[in-house]
């Protein structure tokens, strides 16, 4: 990591948030390949904060869209590609802490690592100053992202499609768990479970990031549901 205080101060200026607890920012920028105090728990928190903040933003801006279309627009805004672009714009590649192997393999430019780090930063702001500060950050991050109803035409990712399928049948939303991690720290794959409690279904998927593993597990669960309820 570029732990240079000046670099971190510049990042806080770009975020428009000065950390009362700077250690949270350092942890948010630390990949699991670097040390045990990495950013995955902050990423988990930031993912939820991001989804809530974006949902509120869409509820305000796209007043005529029904719930299903709002879900698809949100999926476009919180998907890896969008988060990756925002992370690059913030300059996150230059301030990440990566293990030697991950750094040699270009980890600072990997979309999954940058998207996760951005979510971790959002989670860190939430812990540092509360939800209102984190929501304000999310709104600033999306100021230059064009949000229009036409975004609903984008293809659904498996997690979004699964969620909509379950909601349409008034079933509980899926639960995702990391069942196992495989491989060296700098090149791990994630074995993720997707549980559909109402149907008694548990399916698994593997991906190069937790996010990718969840998508693979969601796709498998959706196939199982459609087969059972066809």
matplotlib code that plots the C-alpha trace (Angstrom):
import matplotlib.pyplot as plt

x = [0.0, 1.0, 0.6, 2.1, 0.1, 0.1, -1.5, -4.1, -4.8, -5.3, -7.7, -9.7, -9.9, -11.3, -13.8, -14.7, -14.5, -11.8, -11.6, -11.7, -10.4, -7.8, -7.2, -10.6, -9.5, -6.2, -8.1, -10.5, -7.6, -6.0, -6.5, -6.6, -3.3, -1.5, -2.3, -5.0, -6.5, -8.0, -11.1, -13.6, -15.7, -15.8, -16.7, -19.7, -20.9, -20.3, -22.2, -25.4, -24.9, -24.3, -27.5, -29.6, -28.2, -28.6, -32.1, -33.1, -31.5, -33.5, -36.7, -36.3, -35.1, -37.1, -40.6, -42.6, -40.6, -42.1, -40.1, -38.8, -37.4, -35.9, -34.1, -32.6, -31.4, -29.9, -28.1, -26.5, -25.3, -23.8, -22.3, -18.6, -17.9, -19.5, -17.8, -14.5, -14.8, -15.6, -12.7, -10.3, -11.6, -10.9, -7.3, -7.7, -5.2, -2.3, -3.3, -4.1, -2.2, -1.6, 0.6, 3.7, 2.2, -1.0, 0.9, 3.1, 0.1, -1.4, -3.9, -4.1, -5.9, -8.2, -11.9, -13.0, -10.4, -11.1, -14.9, -14.5, -12.2, -14.7, -17.4, -15.0, -14.3, -18.1, -18.4, -15.4, -17.1, -20.3, -18.4, -16.4, -19.2, -22.6, -25.0, -25.7, -22.1, -21.8, -25.0, -23.7, -20.5, -22.4, -24.4, -21.1, -19.6, -22.6, -22.8, -21.2, -23.1, -26.0, -29.1, -32.0, -35.0, -33.5, -31.0, -33.7, -33.1, -29.8, -29.5, -30.1, -27.3, -28.1, -28.4, -30.9, -32.9, -33.0, -34.2, -37.0, -38.1, -38.4, -40.1, -42.6, -43.6, -43.4, -40.5, -37.7, -34.6, -31.5, -28.7, -25.1, -22.2, -18.6, -18.2, -14.5, -11.6, -9.1, -5.7, -2.9, -3.7, -2.9, -4.9, -7.9, -11.2, -14.3, -16.7, -20.1, -23.4, -26.7, -29.6, -33.2, -34.8, -38.4, -37.6, -35.0, -32.5, -28.7, -26.6, -22.9, -20.8, -17.1, -15.6, -12.4, -14.0, -16.7, -18.9, -18.3, -18.9, -22.3, -23.3, -22.4, -24.3, -27.3, -27.4, -27.3, -30.1, -32.2, -31.9, -32.9, -35.9, -37.1, -36.7, -38.7, -41.5, -41.9]
y = [0.0, 3.6, 4.3, 7.8, 10.2, 12.7, 10.2, 9.3, 12.9, 13.6, 10.6, 12.0, 15.3, 13.6, 11.8, 15.0, 13.2, 13.6, 10.4, 10.8, 7.2, 7.0, 3.3, 2.6, 4.1, 2.1, -1.1, -0.3, -0.1, -3.4, -6.5, -9.9, -10.8, -8.1, -9.0, -10.4, -6.9, -6.7, -5.0, -7.8, -7.1, -3.4, -4.4, -6.5, -3.5, -1.0, -3.2, -2.8, 0.9, 1.4, -0.5, 1.4, 4.8, 4.1, 2.8, 6.0, 8.0, 6.1, 6.4, 10.1, 10.5, 7.9, 8.4, 6.7, 3.4, 0.3, -1.8, -4.3, -1.6, 0.2, -3.0, -3.4, 0.2, -0.3, -3.4, -1.4, 1.2, -1.2, -3.7, -4.3, -2.4, 0.8, 0.5, -0.1, 3.1, 5.1, 3.6, 4.4, 8.0, 8.3, 7.1, 3.9, 1.9, 4.0, 3.6, -0.1, -2.4, -5.7, -8.7, -9.1, -11.8, -9.9, -6.7, -8.5, -9.9, -6.4, -6.6, -2.8, -2.7, -5.7, -4.6, -7.0, -5.8, -2.1, -2.6, -4.3, -1.6, 1.1, -0.7, -1.1, 2.7, 3.4, 1.0, 2.7, 6.1, 4.7, 3.4, 6.6, 9.1, 7.3, 6.5, 10.1, 10.7, 7.5, 8.3, 11.7, 10.1, 7.7, 10.6, 12.5, 9.4, 9.1, 12.8, 12.2, 8.9, 9.4, 7.8, 7.3, 5.0, 3.4, 1.7, -0.8, -2.3, -3.7, -7.5, -8.7, -10.3, -13.7, -12.2, -9.6, -12.1, -14.5, -11.7, -10.7, -14.3, -14.8, -11.4, -12.2, -15.3, -13.7, -15.9, -15.0, -13.5, -15.7, -16.0, -16.1, -17.6, -18.2, -21.9, -22.1, -20.2, -22.0, -21.2, -18.9, -15.5, -13.5, -15.8, -17.1, -18.5, -18.3, -21.2, -19.6, -21.1, -19.6, -20.8, -20.4, -21.2, -21.3, -23.9, -25.9, -25.3, -24.8, -24.3, -23.4, -21.4, -20.6, -17.3, -15.3, -12.9, -13.2, -11.2, -13.6, -16.6, -15.2, -14.6, -18.2, -19.6, -17.4, -18.7, -22.3, -21.6, -20.0, -23.0, -25.3, -23.2, -23.0, -26.7, -27.4, -24.9, -25.3]
z = [0.0, -0.5, 3.2, 2.7, 4.9, 2.1, -0.4, 2.2, 2.9, -0.8, -1.1, 1.9, 0.0, -3.1, -0.9, 0.8, 4.1, 6.7, 8.8, 12.6, 12.7, 9.9, 10.7, 9.1, 5.8, 5.9, 6.5, 3.7, 1.3, 2.5, 0.4, 2.1, 0.4, 2.4, 6.0, 8.4, 9.0, 5.5, 4.1, 3.5, 6.6, 5.7, 2.1, 3.5, 5.4, 2.5, 0.1, 2.2, 2.7, -1.0, -2.0, 0.5, -0.6, -4.3, -3.7, -2.0, -4.8, -7.4, -5.5, -5.6, -9.2, -11.0, -9.5, -12.2, -12.4, -10.7, -8.3, -10.8, -13.1, -10.1, -9.1, -12.6, -12.7, -9.3, -10.5, -13.2, -10.7, -8.2, -10.5, -10.6, -13.9, -12.5, -9.1, -10.9, -12.9, -9.9, -7.9, -10.7, -10.8, -7.1, -7.6, -5.5, -7.5, -6.2, -2.5, -2.2, 0.1, -1.7, -1.0, -3.1, -5.4, -6.0, -6.7, -9.2, -11.0, -11.4, -8.6, -8.2, -11.6, -11.2, -11.4, -8.6, -6.1, -6.9, -6.7, -3.3, -2.0, -3.0, -1.1, 1.9, 1.8, 2.0, 4.9, 6.6, 6.3, 7.8, 10.8, 11.1, 10.9, 10.5, 7.7, 6.8, 5.9, 4.0, 2.0, 1.2, -0.1, -2.3, -3.8, -4.5, -6.1, -8.5, -9.4, -12.8, -13.5, -15.8, -14.3, -16.6, -16.9, -20.0, -17.7, -17.0, -20.4, -19.3, -18.9, -15.4, -13.5, -11.8, -8.3, -9.5, -11.5, -8.5, -6.2, -8.5, -9.0, -5.3, -4.6, -7.3, -5.4, -1.9, -0.9, 1.4, -0.2, -0.6, 2.0, 0.7, 2.6, 1.7, 2.3, 1.4, -0.1, -2.3, -3.6, -2.5, -0.9, -4.0, -6.3, -4.4, -5.6, -3.5, -3.0, -2.2, -1.0, -1.9, 0.3, -0.6, 2.8, 1.6, -1.1, 0.9, -1.8, -1.3, -4.4, -4.7, -7.1, -7.5, -8.7, -8.6, -6.0, -3.4, -5.7, -8.7, -6.5, -5.3, -8.9, -9.9, -6.9, -7.7, -11.2, -10.0, -7.4, -10.1, -12.3, -9.5, -8.6, -12.2, -12.5, -9.3, -9.9, -13.6]

ax = plt.figure().add_subplot(projection="3d")
ax.plot(x, y, z, "-o")
ax.set_aspect("equal")
plt.show()
